[in-house]
Amino acid sequence: MKVSLGLKRTRSLWLFAAVFLFIASSASSQQGTALFLQEMTWTDVKEYLGSSDMVIIPLGSTEQHGPHLPLGTDYFLAMGVLEKISAKTGVVVAPVLLAGYSEYHSGFPGTLSIKPDTMVQVLFESAQMLLKYGFRRLMFFNSHGGNNIVQQKIIHRINQETEAVAAAIGYGGPIQVEDEEFFDWHAGIEETSDMLYLKPELVRMERAEKPVIRFTPKMQELLALSKNSPELAGIWASLFATPTETGKGGASRDLSSNGVWCLSDPKQATRERGEKDVQGQVERAVKFIEAWKQAKN
């Protein structure tokens, strides 16, 4: 009787374990695994193209991000967000460049910069290779404001010169809407929060400090005038992210004491805020991709 009861208990435990593993497996399959081109074999790519012609190309940078964030912040953020997007949609991610247009950050050591026209050419030639294999729907996920002009140009060129269709699903495009604190533009609360969520091991919070921001008299004047004439805000913004040689005062070394572009203290950043921001980016991009998938032709 005791042996029989023991067997029943053992069978029950095995059944429970089997059900648990099945549920866990189902949840995992629904989430999926992120696909990165460099991790795939050519046979993997061939199989993928049998069911999808979509690909996402990240646009990031290697540039100073204050004393507390790594030079690769924009690249890490793009790849971190895209890992989640790819896992949810099954769309392959194809990184091409590690650097972006960042000349105005070169006052701090380590920044790399590629001219916009050079970036467009490299991206276009890479796109041509992807088209050769059968990719037809190309999406660009930008995480660096300096690349906005590059993103506009490469999308326009692909759409005008090839049979493919290109679209922006990152910043600088219609999918992501920035809801930010005033002048929290670079290495401030938002980016630090995002990195605390995606790459906490690379954040040096003990080095984070509020910068001394130096707006030029022209910047201050335009900012004051824009309160009554909002259309001047664009003129005010155009003075920033400009090389030192232009004399506009918009380069990092001219503008900020430590490279951070923020009027608040980056120490206010939190992982929870970063998670909320990243999840919003992912949800908006996933919604767009799933809608585009419905277009079979």
Backbone bond lengths (Angstrom), bond angles and torsions (degrees), N, CA, C in turn:
res aa  C-N    CA-C-N  psi(-1)  N-CA   C-N-CA  omega(-1)  CA-C   N-CA-C  phi
1 M - - - 1.464 - - 1.519 110.36 -
2 K 1.374 117.16 -44.36 1.453 121.59 179.13 1.520 111.33 -65.26
3 V 1.338 116.74 -39.57 1.467 121.01 179.28 1.511 110.12 -63.85
4 S 1.331 116.08 -43.68 1.464 120.74 -179.60 1.524 110.52 -62.13
5 L 1.352 116.29 -42.06 1.459 120.73 179.74 1.527 110.27 -64.45
6 G 1.324 116.06 -38.91 1.459 120.71 178.44 1.512 111.61 -64.01
7 L 1.331 116.19 -40.43 1.469 120.28 178.83 1.520 110.64 -64.45
8 K 1.344 115.97 -40.90 1.462 119.84 179.59 1.521 110.84 -62.37
9 R 1.352 114.93 -41.88 1.461 118.78 178.82 1.522 111.47 -64.05
10 T 1.324 115.09 -41.00 1.471 119.94 179.92 1.520 110.75 -63.15
11 R 1.359 115.13 -44.75 1.459 119.68 178.84 1.528 111.17 -62.18
12 S 1.341 115.10 -39.23 1.466 119.49 179.47 1.520 110.77 -63.83
13 L 1.335 115.77 -41.35 1.462 119.83 178.87 1.523 111.20 -64.53
14 W 1.335 116.50 -41.44 1.464 120.69 178.29 1.523 110.99 -64.31
15 L 1.319 116.42 -40.36 1.464 120.89 179.22 1.531 110.12 -64.73
16 F 1.352 115.76 -43.64 1.467 119.93 178.63 1.530 110.69 -60.78
17 A 1.342 115.00 -43.38 1.467 119.71 -179.51 1.521 111.00 -63.29
18 A 1.350 116.54 -41.73 1.461 120.85 -179.51 1.528 111.32 -63.17
19 V 1.357 115.59 -43.04 1.467 120.36 178.81 1.518 110.31 -63.91
20 F 1.334 116.41 -42.63 1.461 121.04 -179.75 1.532 111.05 -61.62
21 L 1.328 116.00 -45.53 1.469 120.50 -179.95 1.523 111.18 -64.04
22 F 1.334 116.56 -37.39 1.461 120.21 178.98 1.525 110.73 -64.15
23 I 1.355 115.70 -44.07 1.462 120.10 179.98 1.517 110.26 -64.68
24 A 1.336 116.28 -43.19 1.461 120.20 -179.58 1.527 110.67 -64.15
25 S 1.349 115.16 -39.63 1.455 119.55 179.32 1.511 111.59 -65.51
26 S 1.336 116.35 -40.36 1.457 120.58 179.54 1.517 111.04 -64.27
27 A 1.343 116.15 -42.56 1.468 119.99 179.57 1.506 110.29 -63.23
28 S 1.355 116.20 -40.25 1.461 120.26 -179.87 1.516 111.81 -65.38
29 S 1.354 116.13 -40.57 1.460 119.38 -178.35 1.517 111.46 -68.11
30 Q 1.360 115.78 -30.70 1.456 118.76 178.43 1.527 110.45 -68.87
31 Q 1.357 116.17 -38.58 1.447 120.43 178.44 1.518 110.59 -71.11
32 G 1.339 116.59 -42.18 1.450 120.61 178.64 1.514 112.11 80.51
33 T 1.321 114.82 175.15 1.452 122.88 178.63 1.517 109.12 -113.89
34 A 1.306 116.76 136.15 1.469 120.85 179.46 1.520 110.11 -63.95
35 L 1.323 116.13 141.71 1.456 122.43 -179.79 1.528 109.93 -110.54
36 F 1.335 116.10 120.64 1.463 121.43 175.88 1.524 108.37 -118.34
37 L 1.314 116.31 129.80 1.464 121.61 -173.72 1.524 111.93 -53.38
38 Q 1.332 117.32 -43.20 1.469 120.65 -176.41 1.522 113.22 -67.12
39 E 1.327 117.02 -16.60 1.467 120.52 179.28 1.527 112.32 -95.16
40 M 1.333 116.72 -4.99 1.461 121.25 -177.05 1.526 111.25 -96.65
41 T 1.330 116.34 156.99 1.465 121.23 171.35 1.525 108.22 -92.71
42 W 1.315 117.02 169.67 1.469 118.79 179.50 1.521 111.12 -65.48
43 T 1.345 116.06 -29.69 1.472 118.53 177.97 1.539 110.59 -71.37
44 D 1.337 115.89 -32.94 1.464 119.53 175.48 1.524 110.40 -63.12
45 V 1.334 115.60 -43.20 1.462 120.43 -179.40 1.521 110.64 -64.81
46 K 1.331 116.36 -41.66 1.461 120.62 178.64 1.526 110.84 -61.04
47 E 1.320 115.99 -43.32 1.469 120.25 179.12 1.532 110.46 -65.30
48 Y 1.326 116.62 -41.92 1.461 121.27 179.80 1.524 111.06 -59.88
49 L 1.332 116.60 -43.55 1.462 121.28 -177.54 1.523 112.49 -67.90
50 G 1.318 115.91 -13.08 1.455 118.91 175.82 1.520 112.77 -71.14
51 S 1.330 116.57 -17.29 1.461 119.87 -178.26 1.525 114.11 -128.86
52 S 1.330 117.75 -10.03 1.463 119.78 -178.49 1.518 111.57 -150.35
53 D 1.330 116.78 145.14 1.467 121.35 175.58 1.527 110.36 -118.22
54 M 1.333 116.54 19.59 1.459 121.60 -178.09 1.524 112.33 -95.35
55 V 1.334 116.16 146.25 1.459 121.62 175.17 1.526 108.02 -150.98
56 I 1.332 115.87 146.70 1.467 121.29 178.63 1.524 108.88 -117.95
57 I 1.329 116.54 129.97 1.461 122.38 178.83 1.531 108.99 -112.26
58 P 1.338 117.64 119.00 1.466 119.88 179.21 1.522 111.70 -78.10
59 L 1.329 116.65 147.26 1.458 123.04 173.71 1.524 107.32 -124.30
60 G 1.321 116.49 113.18 1.454 121.18 -179.37 1.513 111.00 -128.59
61 S 1.323 116.78 -147.61 1.457 120.17 -179.87 1.519 110.10 -162.53
62 T 1.335 114.93 166.53 1.463 122.96 168.57 1.517 105.63 -124.87
63 E 1.319 116.06 98.91 1.466 121.03 -172.81 1.515 110.76 -153.10
64 Q 1.313 115.98 159.27 1.459 120.28 -179.47 1.524 110.62 -59.01
65 H 1.320 114.80 138.60 1.469 121.36 176.29 1.525 109.01 -132.89
66 G 1.336 114.55 53.11 1.445 118.83 179.49 1.515 111.81 72.48
67 P 1.325 117.85 -177.51 1.465 120.88 -177.95 1.527 114.13 -79.66
68 H 1.348 117.34 -6.03 1.463 119.42 -171.82 1.521 115.29 -115.63
69 L 1.329 118.23 -12.27 1.467 121.00 179.83 1.527 110.04 -116.52
70 P 1.334 117.97 149.08 1.468 121.30 -177.57 1.531 112.41 -72.19
71 L 1.319 114.93 158.44 1.464 121.46 179.18 1.524 111.66 -59.09
72 G 1.313 116.87 -30.73 1.461 120.76 -177.48 1.514 114.91 -88.93
73 T 1.320 117.83 18.33 1.474 121.49 -175.50 1.528 113.23 -50.14
74 D 1.345 117.35 -51.25 1.468 119.40 -177.01 1.531 111.78 -63.11
75 Y 1.336 117.08 -37.54 1.460 120.44 178.03 1.529 110.26 -67.82
76 F 1.338 117.00 -45.09 1.464 120.51 -179.90 1.528 111.36 -62.82
77 L 1.337 116.60 -38.91 1.458 119.74 179.35 1.528 111.10 -65.62
78 A 1.341 116.23 -44.39 1.467 119.60 178.88 1.529 110.52 -60.59
79 M 1.327 117.00 -45.96 1.455 120.45 -177.34 1.523 111.56 -69.39
80 G 1.340 116.87 -35.01 1.457 119.81 178.62 1.520 112.14 -66.24
81 V 1.331 115.67 -43.28 1.465 120.00 177.99 1.524 109.85 -67.08
82 L 1.327 117.28 -42.60 1.463 120.77 -177.62 1.527 112.83 -68.39
83 E 1.319 116.86 -29.18 1.466 118.94 175.55 1.529 110.01 -60.11
84 K 1.319 116.35 -40.79 1.459 121.08 179.89 1.537 110.85 -72.60
85 I 1.330 116.51 -39.58 1.471 120.24 178.69 1.522 110.62 -64.34
86 S 1.325 115.84 -45.13 1.468 120.29 -179.80 1.521 111.23 -63.22
87 A 1.331 116.88 -41.21 1.469 120.45 179.87 1.524 111.55 -62.53
88 K 1.317 116.79 -33.51 1.461 120.61 -178.13 1.530 112.65 -84.07
89 T 1.328 118.17 -28.95 1.467 121.14 -174.42 1.523 114.17 -109.46
90 G 1.335 117.18 -18.96 1.453 120.38 -177.12 1.509 113.62 77.78
91 V 1.340 118.42 11.88 1.468 121.93 -179.35 1.519 109.40 -87.30
92 V 1.325 116.83 135.33 1.453 122.32 -177.73 1.529 111.16 -74.59
93 V 1.333 115.47 143.51 1.463 122.98 177.91 1.528 108.12 -107.22
94 A 1.336 116.60 131.18 1.463 120.93 -176.24 1.528 110.78 -124.49
95 P 1.335 119.09 88.35 1.458 121.05 177.40 1.531 111.00 -65.31
96 V 1.318 116.36 139.15 1.467 121.85 179.83 1.525 110.86 -119.50
97 L 1.337 116.98 -44.71 1.464 121.39 -174.73 1.524 111.44 -126.43
98 L 1.335 115.30 146.18 1.458 121.24 173.76 1.525 111.72 -96.99
99 A 1.324 116.87 -20.95 1.461 121.75 -177.90 1.518 110.26 -110.62
100 G 1.346 115.60 164.59 1.458 121.67 177.38 1.514 109.68 -139.04
101 Y 1.331 116.89 -163.04 1.458 120.02 176.78 1.527 108.56 -86.92
102 S 1.341 116.30 111.35 1.465 121.82 -172.86 1.522 112.47 -142.45
103 E 1.312 117.66 28.23 1.468 121.52 -175.63 1.526 112.13 -52.69
104 Y 1.322 117.57 -39.07 1.456 121.76 -174.95 1.532 113.83 -72.48
105 H 1.328 116.72 -5.45 1.467 120.50 174.82 1.528 111.84 -99.56
106 S 1.331 117.56 1.10 1.466 120.72 -171.25 1.519 114.21 -72.34
107 G 1.328 118.34 -2.35 1.454 120.50 174.99 1.514 112.67 -70.94
108 F 1.336 116.75 -10.93 1.458 122.38 176.97 1.525 108.73 -114.82
109 P 1.340 118.55 136.90 1.470 122.22 -174.78 1.527 113.90 -59.86
110 G 1.329 115.33 143.96 1.464 121.96 173.69 1.502 115.50 102.27
111 T 1.325 117.17 -19.41 1.467 120.79 -178.48 1.522 110.69 -65.81
112 L 1.335 116.25 135.12 1.462 122.77 172.63 1.521 108.10 -111.48
113 S 1.323 116.75 149.60 1.465 119.31 -179.89 1.516 110.69 -147.60
114 I 1.321 115.33 138.86 1.461 122.82 176.36 1.527 107.57 -120.37
115 K 1.302 117.32 136.25 1.463 120.42 179.46 1.539 109.77 -62.33
116 P 1.336 116.87 143.76 1.465 119.97 -178.50 1.525 114.20 -52.72
117 D 1.323 117.75 -43.17 1.474 120.09 -179.24 1.524 111.16 -64.20
118 T 1.335 116.64 -36.10 1.469 120.39 177.82 1.517 110.16 -66.50
119 M 1.322 116.39 -43.51 1.461 120.31 178.30 1.517 111.23 -60.50
120 V 1.332 116.17 -45.16 1.467 119.93 -179.46 1.526 110.33 -59.74
121 Q 1.321 117.17 -42.60 1.460 120.41 -178.49 1.525 111.31 -64.70
122 V 1.337 116.92 -45.05 1.469 120.60 179.30 1.529 110.57 -62.64
123 L 1.323 116.45 -43.75 1.461 120.62 -179.82 1.522 111.34 -66.50
124 F 1.337 116.34 -37.69 1.467 119.46 -179.25 1.528 110.78 -68.04
125 E 1.327 116.81 -43.05 1.469 119.38 178.73 1.528 110.89 -64.79
126 S 1.321 116.67 -36.56 1.472 120.14 176.34 1.525 110.31 -66.31
127 A 1.338 115.87 -39.91 1.465 119.99 177.86 1.519 111.03 -63.28
128 Q 1.331 116.77 -38.88 1.466 120.21 178.80 1.527 111.07 -60.09
129 M 1.333 116.79 -38.49 1.458 119.96 177.90 1.528 110.64 -66.72
130 L 1.311 116.90 -41.44 1.462 120.00 178.45 1.524 110.96 -63.39
131 L 1.330 116.25 -38.92 1.467 120.70 177.51 1.525 110.88 -63.67
132 K 1.306 116.45 -35.38 1.464 121.57 -179.66 1.521 111.48 -58.17
133 Y 1.326 117.34 -32.99 1.458 121.96 -177.13 1.524 113.06 -89.03
134 G 1.343 116.44 -14.82 1.461 118.58 177.46 1.516 115.61 123.46
135 F 1.326 117.60 -0.41 1.467 118.95 174.62 1.523 108.46 -69.43
136 R 1.319 117.36 134.41 1.463 121.30 -177.45 1.531 113.58 -129.95
137 R 1.333 117.20 -17.29 1.463 120.36 178.83 1.527 108.22 -118.90
138 L 1.338 115.44 106.31 1.453 122.33 -174.98 1.529 110.28 -107.79
139 M 1.323 115.44 129.66 1.465 120.35 178.13 1.521 109.53 -120.18
140 F 1.319 115.86 139.54 1.457 121.19 178.22 1.525 109.11 -111.50
141 F 1.338 115.25 129.50 1.464 120.06 177.70 1.519 107.72 -112.26
142 N 1.332 116.43 104.04 1.457 122.56 -177.72 1.518 111.19 -96.33
143 S 1.340 116.61 136.54 1.466 120.23 177.40 1.528 111.78 -126.51
144 H 1.342 116.67 16.01 1.463 121.15 -179.05 1.526 109.56 -136.23
145 G 1.349 116.45 120.86 1.460 120.56 -176.24 1.513 114.21 -57.37
146 G 1.335 117.46 -31.82 1.457 120.44 179.53 1.512 113.51 -64.82
147 N 1.336 116.57 -17.56 1.470 121.04 179.85 1.525 112.97 -91.06
148 N 1.322 118.36 0.26 1.462 119.66 -176.83 1.517 112.09 -56.59
149 I 1.336 116.51 -43.47 1.459 120.12 -179.05 1.525 110.60 -66.87
150 V 1.326 116.40 -35.75 1.472 121.18 177.49 1.525 109.54 -64.58
151 Q 1.324 116.08 -45.69 1.459 120.45 179.82 1.530 111.50 -59.89
152 Q 1.315 116.56 -43.52 1.468 120.49 178.56 1.526 111.30 -61.27
153 K 1.324 116.21 -44.36 1.468 120.38 -176.68 1.522 112.57 -69.21
154 I 1.342 117.36 -43.04 1.460 119.04 -177.01 1.527 111.11 -69.39
155 I 1.327 117.12 -37.49 1.463 120.24 177.75 1.526 109.94 -65.44
156 H 1.322 116.54 -43.90 1.468 120.31 178.96 1.525 110.55 -61.59
157 R 1.334 116.94 -43.27 1.466 119.88 -177.99 1.520 111.92 -65.89
158 I 1.309 116.85 -43.45 1.469 120.05 178.96 1.528 110.44 -62.17
159 N 1.316 115.82 -44.99 1.465 119.70 -177.99 1.527 112.69 -68.49
160 Q 1.315 116.86 -28.81 1.467 120.68 -177.64 1.521 113.85 -91.43
161 E 1.334 117.55 -25.18 1.459 120.08 -171.39 1.523 115.01 -115.50
162 T 1.328 118.10 -5.04 1.461 119.73 -178.48 1.524 110.82 -134.04
163 E 1.322 115.68 173.69 1.462 121.22 178.04 1.523 111.83 -83.36
164 A 1.324 117.26 -5.39 1.463 121.35 -178.87 1.524 111.25 -83.19
165 V 1.323 114.90 166.50 1.465 121.88 175.04 1.523 107.82 -120.30
166 A 1.327 116.97 130.73 1.459 121.79 -178.75 1.519 110.33 -118.91
167 A 1.333 116.16 148.71 1.460 121.27 -179.21 1.520 109.57 -149.69
168 A 1.327 115.98 158.52 1.462 122.53 177.87 1.518 109.72 -100.96
169 I 1.347 116.68 130.28 1.459 120.11 177.34 1.522 111.49 -122.31
170 G 1.343 116.63 4.45 1.457 121.36 177.13 1.515 109.96 -110.76
171 Y 1.310 116.65 -158.17 1.457 120.27 -179.22 1.522 111.37 -71.25
172 G 1.333 114.80 149.05 1.454 120.01 -175.14 1.508 111.39 90.49
173 G 1.333 117.67 -0.07 1.461 122.93 178.34 1.522 110.07 -122.90
174 P 1.335 117.06 -177.64 1.477 120.80 -175.30 1.524 114.81 -80.68
175 I 1.333 118.30 -10.62 1.468 120.53 -173.77 1.525 112.55 -80.16
176 Q 1.329 115.92 -44.91 1.459 120.57 -176.80 1.526 110.56 -97.16
177 V 1.306 116.66 122.75 1.460 122.23 178.31 1.521 108.34 -107.51
178 E 1.329 116.93 119.09 1.459 121.28 -177.74 1.530 110.72 -80.16
179 D 1.322 114.91 124.38 1.459 121.38 175.96 1.528 106.33 -117.22
180 E 1.336 115.46 83.34 1.447 119.82 -169.32 1.529 112.72 -116.03
181 E 1.303 114.38 160.51 1.449 121.22 172.29 1.526 108.03 -68.03
182 F 1.320 117.80 149.82 1.462 120.88 -178.68 1.526 110.66 -57.06
183 F 1.311 115.35 126.75 1.463 124.57 178.74 1.534 112.75 53.64
184 D 1.312 115.54 44.57 1.462 121.14 168.13 1.526 105.11 -106.06
185 W 1.319 116.27 72.82 1.455 121.81 -165.85 1.521 114.88 -99.65
186 H 1.331 117.58 -27.20 1.463 117.51 -170.56 1.527 110.11 -156.01
187 A 1.328 115.86 119.47 1.466 122.88 176.19 1.530 112.62 61.31
188 G 1.333 115.76 21.78 1.458 120.70 -179.65 1.515 112.31 -92.69
189 I 1.315 115.64 -145.75 1.462 120.88 -175.05 1.531 111.74 -65.45
190 E 1.343 116.85 -44.61 1.464 119.79 -175.93 1.527 112.06 -65.25
191 E 1.326 117.27 -53.31 1.467 119.34 -177.96 1.524 111.81 -65.19
192 T 1.325 116.74 -37.59 1.456 119.39 178.69 1.528 110.38 -64.96
193 S 1.321 116.53 -40.19 1.470 120.59 177.45 1.523 110.85 -62.69
194 D 1.329 116.66 -43.99 1.467 120.46 179.96 1.527 110.92 -61.55
195 M 1.338 116.19 -41.01 1.462 119.79 179.52 1.529 111.61 -70.26
196 L 1.324 117.52 -34.04 1.465 120.16 176.61 1.526 110.74 -62.21
197 Y 1.333 116.01 -28.83 1.466 120.63 178.15 1.529 111.95 -83.77
198 L 1.331 117.10 -44.85 1.466 120.65 -172.88 1.530 114.09 -90.61
199 K 1.338 117.50 -37.14 1.463 120.85 -175.93 1.532 110.65 -140.41
200 P 1.319 117.88 59.05 1.470 120.52 -174.68 1.528 113.79 -60.17
201 E 1.333 116.16 -28.42 1.462 119.59 -177.86 1.532 112.99 -67.62
202 L 1.347 116.64 -14.86 1.467 120.62 -179.03 1.529 112.94 -101.75
203 V 1.329 117.40 -0.73 1.467 121.38 -178.33 1.527 109.79 -93.60
204 R 1.332 116.33 128.85 1.472 122.29 178.09 1.534 108.65 -105.84
205 M 1.313 116.63 76.86 1.461 119.98 -175.39 1.530 112.57 -62.26
206 E 1.334 117.09 -25.65 1.458 119.23 178.41 1.527 112.01 -66.99
207 R 1.337 116.67 -16.63 1.463 121.34 178.77 1.530 112.36 -98.07
208 A 1.305 117.31 -9.65 1.467 120.67 -177.10 1.526 110.33 -65.97
209 E 1.324 115.50 135.47 1.461 119.77 178.09 1.523 110.47 -152.38
210 K 1.322 115.46 149.43 1.455 121.07 178.41 1.523 109.07 -68.24
211 P 1.325 118.13 129.89 1.465 119.99 -177.84 1.523 112.30 -81.79
212 V 1.305 115.22 161.66 1.459 121.12 167.26 1.526 106.27 -93.11
213 I 1.332 117.36 114.28 1.457 122.43 -178.14 1.533 109.29 -95.62
214 R 1.323 115.24 131.68 1.459 120.81 -177.40 1.534 110.09 -116.21
215 F 1.321 117.58 91.51 1.460 121.47 173.86 1.536 108.46 -76.86
216 T 1.321 116.53 134.63 1.464 120.29 176.57 1.530 109.46 -69.81
217 P 1.342 118.02 162.26 1.473 120.21 176.16 1.530 112.46 -54.97
218 K 1.327 116.54 -38.02 1.464 119.50 178.76 1.525 110.89 -64.61
219 M 1.341 117.10 -42.53 1.463 121.03 177.72 1.523 110.69 -60.90
220 Q 1.323 116.32 -45.15 1.459 120.96 -178.95 1.530 111.26 -63.45
221 E 1.310 116.02 -40.16 1.464 120.05 179.90 1.525 111.30 -65.01
222 L 1.328 116.80 -48.58 1.463 121.01 -179.65 1.522 111.57 -63.69
223 L 1.333 116.74 -37.93 1.455 120.43 179.02 1.528 110.33 -63.35
224 A 1.307 116.49 -42.51 1.466 120.95 179.18 1.525 110.84 -65.49
225 L 1.330 116.94 -43.07 1.464 121.00 -179.94 1.527 111.85 -67.09
226 S 1.333 116.98 -31.62 1.467 120.41 -177.21 1.523 112.96 -69.21
227 K 1.324 117.47 -15.62 1.469 119.75 178.10 1.525 110.74 -66.10
228 N 1.328 116.19 -33.80 1.465 120.95 176.87 1.520 112.22 -99.03
229 S 1.330 116.04 -20.61 1.470 121.70 179.73 1.530 108.29 -129.02
230 P 1.331 118.30 79.92 1.466 122.55 -175.04 1.517 113.99 -55.00
231 E 1.355 116.65 -24.50 1.466 118.81 -179.32 1.526 111.98 -64.74
232 L 1.328 117.68 -16.40 1.463 121.47 178.12 1.533 112.51 -80.59
233 A 1.328 117.26 -10.12 1.467 120.38 -179.45 1.521 111.18 -59.89
234 G 1.341 115.94 -34.32 1.460 119.49 178.77 1.521 111.94 -66.78
235 I 1.335 117.17 -36.73 1.463 120.92 176.74 1.519 109.99 -66.10
236 W 1.338 115.80 -42.86 1.465 120.96 176.99 1.535 110.72 -58.49
237 A 1.326 116.93 -47.35 1.466 121.43 -178.25 1.525 112.22 -64.83
238 S 1.337 116.81 -29.56 1.467 120.15 -177.33 1.528 112.63 -68.74
239 L 1.320 118.23 -14.09 1.462 121.37 179.28 1.523 112.01 -79.68
240 F 1.338 116.92 -16.83 1.453 121.43 -177.84 1.530 111.48 -91.54
241 A 1.331 115.45 162.77 1.471 121.92 -179.43 1.526 110.60 57.12
242 T 1.312 114.97 44.30 1.464 121.86 178.70 1.528 108.83 -121.33
243 P 1.327 118.33 142.77 1.472 120.99 179.71 1.523 112.45 -59.79
244 T 1.313 116.05 151.76 1.461 121.93 180.00 1.518 111.95 -54.66
245 E 1.340 116.23 -36.09 1.461 121.11 -175.72 1.526 113.17 -61.44
246 T 1.323 117.95 -20.70 1.466 120.10 -178.87 1.535 111.77 -75.92
247 G 1.330 117.10 -18.71 1.454 120.43 -179.73 1.520 114.38 75.57
248 K 1.337 117.97 12.22 1.471 120.95 -177.85 1.525 113.47 -84.42
249 G 1.331 116.77 -13.33 1.459 119.85 -179.73 1.509 114.09 79.22
250 G 1.331 117.21 15.31 1.453 120.50 -175.58 1.512 115.70 -99.13
251 A 1.329 118.32 2.55 1.462 120.75 176.43 1.527 109.44 -78.96
252 S 1.317 116.97 153.32 1.461 121.53 -175.43 1.522 113.37 -55.27
253 R 1.335 117.07 -45.70 1.456 120.50 -177.22 1.530 111.33 -65.26
254 D 1.344 116.79 -32.70 1.468 120.65 178.51 1.524 111.73 -77.09
255 L 1.314 115.58 -33.67 1.464 121.52 -169.92 1.518 114.36 -89.53
256 S 1.334 116.25 -37.51 1.462 120.90 -169.89 1.530 111.96 -128.14
257 S 1.312 115.22 144.36 1.462 119.91 -179.86 1.522 113.11 -70.68
258 N 1.335 117.34 -26.94 1.465 120.06 -176.61 1.526 114.26 -133.37
259 G 1.335 117.14 9.48 1.461 120.56 178.83 1.509 114.59 94.32
260 V 1.331 117.80 -9.49 1.465 121.91 179.13 1.525 108.73 -85.91
261 W 1.341 116.34 132.29 1.467 121.22 177.13 1.528 107.89 -106.08
262 C 1.308 116.58 87.59 1.464 120.63 -177.10 1.522 108.22 -162.92
263 L 1.335 117.10 138.58 1.456 120.86 178.05 1.522 111.58 -87.60
264 S 1.329 116.74 -10.86 1.459 121.76 178.54 1.527 109.44 -105.13
265 D 1.296 116.29 -176.55 1.459 121.82 -177.38 1.530 110.31 -97.20
266 P 1.337 118.91 122.46 1.469 121.58 178.48 1.527 113.26 -57.54
267 K 1.327 117.13 -19.07 1.467 119.86 178.51 1.530 111.70 -63.51
268 Q 1.333 116.58 -15.25 1.461 120.33 178.67 1.532 112.08 -77.41
269 A 1.310 116.62 -5.49 1.465 120.90 -179.21 1.523 110.93 -65.96
270 T 1.340 115.97 146.86 1.462 121.07 177.61 1.519 110.72 -138.03
271 R 1.305 115.29 153.28 1.466 120.47 176.72 1.523 110.51 -62.95
272 E 1.320 117.31 -37.55 1.460 121.47 -178.20 1.530 110.95 -63.18
273 R 1.310 116.35 -41.42 1.465 119.71 177.72 1.524 110.32 -64.63
274 G 1.331 115.96 -40.28 1.461 119.93 178.51 1.515 112.26 -63.55
275 E 1.334 116.75 -41.73 1.462 120.55 179.10 1.523 110.88 -61.22
276 K 1.329 116.50 -43.33 1.461 120.59 179.52 1.528 110.80 -62.76
277 D 1.325 116.82 -42.52 1.457 121.31 -179.28 1.525 111.07 -65.63
278 V 1.326 116.41 -47.20 1.467 120.95 -178.72 1.527 110.61 -63.69
279 Q 1.318 116.95 -44.71 1.460 119.76 -179.71 1.526 111.58 -61.24
280 G 1.338 116.07 -35.38 1.463 119.55 176.17 1.516 111.48 -64.21
281 Q 1.330 117.01 -43.58 1.461 120.48 177.87 1.526 110.87 -60.80
282 V 1.319 115.66 -44.54 1.469 120.95 -178.85 1.522 110.63 -62.95
283 E 1.310 116.95 -47.90 1.468 120.93 -176.78 1.528 111.52 -61.36
284 R 1.334 116.99 -42.33 1.463 119.50 -179.49 1.523 111.60 -65.65
285 A 1.333 116.55 -41.29 1.464 120.04 -179.62 1.532 111.01 -69.45
286 V 1.327 116.96 -42.04 1.470 120.95 179.72 1.523 110.66 -61.93
287 K 1.314 116.82 -42.37 1.467 120.90 178.99 1.527 110.49 -60.02
288 F 1.324 116.97 -42.52 1.459 121.44 178.64 1.529 111.16 -64.65
289 I 1.323 116.49 -47.31 1.475 120.72 -177.36 1.517 111.39 -62.73
290 E 1.317 116.72 -44.60 1.468 119.94 -178.05 1.533 109.94 -65.57
291 A 1.326 117.36 -34.00 1.458 120.39 176.77 1.518 110.35 -67.55
292 W 1.337 117.47 -41.33 1.463 121.57 -178.94 1.526 110.66 -68.73
293 K 1.321 117.42 -31.26 1.460 120.39 178.24 1.521 112.21 -59.48
294 Q 1.322 116.98 -27.37 1.450 120.69 -177.61 1.532 112.10 -69.97
295 A 1.325 115.96 -16.91 1.468 119.85 176.61 1.530 107.68 -82.65
296 K 1.314 116.91 96.97 1.475 121.76 -172.58 1.523 112.33 -72.96
297 N 1.316 118.08 -22.06 1.463 120.36 -176.51 1.532 112.49 -101.88
